[in-house]
Each structure stands twice: as C-alpha cells, then as structure tokens.
Amino acid sequence: MSERQVWEVIVPNEDGREYVYQVDAHPLLKERTVALQVWIKHCQDGGDALPTKVRATRLEVEAA
C-alpha cells in the first residue's frame, strides 16, 4: 500500500478571502506543482487569484 500525500493549499483570492483546500497528491509531486494544480481548478471554478501567492504545505497523515 502506498503512503498518502495530503497537502493543504491556501489560495488568497483577489477579493481578500482565503480559500483552503486539502488534496491527495501523487508522492512524486512537489509543493509548487500541487499548488498550481489547485490554483488552476480554483480559477476554473470562478476564483480570481494570483499564482505567485498560492502556497501548499504537506500535512502529516497517520496510516489507516
């Protein structure tokens, strides 16, 4: 069984609100790749954010 890679991604919107997403990602993906993928989805859903302000942090997840 593979290890889960859970990331918390914070997207600060241009209207001043912050959106927080928690996503599972492939273990080989790096922080910036995960952040940009979430940013793309956020913008496709109508959000307005700059990609340079999006940040991702890997969360510690206990194995089930």
Backbone torsions as a table, in degrees:
resi	resn	phi	psi	omega
1	MET	NA	137.8	-177.9
2	SER	-86.5	156.3	179.8
3	GLU	-76.7	138.3	178.0
4	ARG	-79.0	137.7	175.0
5	GLN	-114.1	101.2	-179.2
6	VAL	-104.9	131.7	-178.6
7	TRP	-119.8	142.5	169.4
8	GLU	-103.5	123.5	-177.4
9	VAL	-117.2	126.3	179.5
10	ILE	-107.7	123.6	-179.5
11	VAL	-115.8	105.6	175.9
12	PRO	-79.6	115.7	-177.6
13	ASN	-78.1	157.0	-179.8
14	GLU	-65.2	-18.8	179.3
15	ASP	-84.8	4.9	176.6
16	GLY	97.8	-12.1	178.8
17	ARG	-85.5	152.5	174.2
18	GLU	-110.8	134.0	176.8
19	TYR	-108.3	132.4	-178.1
20	VAL	-115.2	125.5	179.0
21	TYR	-119.0	143.4	169.5
22	GLN	-117.1	124.3	-175.2
23	VAL	-133.2	149.0	170.0
24	ASP	-89.2	139.8	179.6
25	ALA	-137.8	158.3	176.8
26	HIS	-60.5	139.9	-176.8
27	PRO	-58.7	-23.0	-178.4
28	LEU	-85.9	-10.2	179.9
29	LEU	-75.0	143.0	-179.6
30	LYS	-96.6	169.1	-175.9
31	GLU	-53.2	-48.9	-175.4
32	ARG	-66.7	-37.8	178.8
33	THR	-63.5	-45.4	178.9
34	VAL	-62.2	-45.7	-179.6
35	ALA	-59.7	-44.3	-178.3
36	LEU	-69.8	-34.5	177.0
37	GLN	-64.4	-41.6	178.3
38	VAL	-68.1	-39.7	178.0
39	TRP	-59.4	-43.9	178.6
40	ILE	-59.5	-46.4	179.6
41	LYS	-63.9	-41.3	178.7
42	HIS	-59.2	-45.2	-179.7
43	CYS	-69.3	-37.1	177.1
44	GLN	-63.0	-30.2	179.9
45	ASP	-86.6	8.4	174.7
46	GLY	104.2	0.9	178.8
47	GLY	-74.4	160.1	-179.8
48	ASP	-131.5	97.3	-176.3
49	ALA	-141.0	153.7	175.7
50	LEU	-88.2	135.3	-177.7
51	PRO	-66.0	-24.2	-178.2
52	THR	-73.6	-15.9	-178.3
53	LYS	-99.6	-4.2	-179.7
54	VAL	-78.3	135.7	179.6
55	ARG	-135.3	146.6	-178.4
56	ALA	-125.8	142.7	177.9
57	THR	-132.9	131.7	178.2
58	ARG	-76.4	133.3	179.4
59	LEU	-98.3	147.2	174.6
60	GLU	-80.7	124.5	-178.6
61	VAL	-124.2	130.0	177.6
62	GLU	-77.6	141.9	178.0
63	ALA	-67.7	139.4	-178.7
64	ALA	-82.7	NA	NA
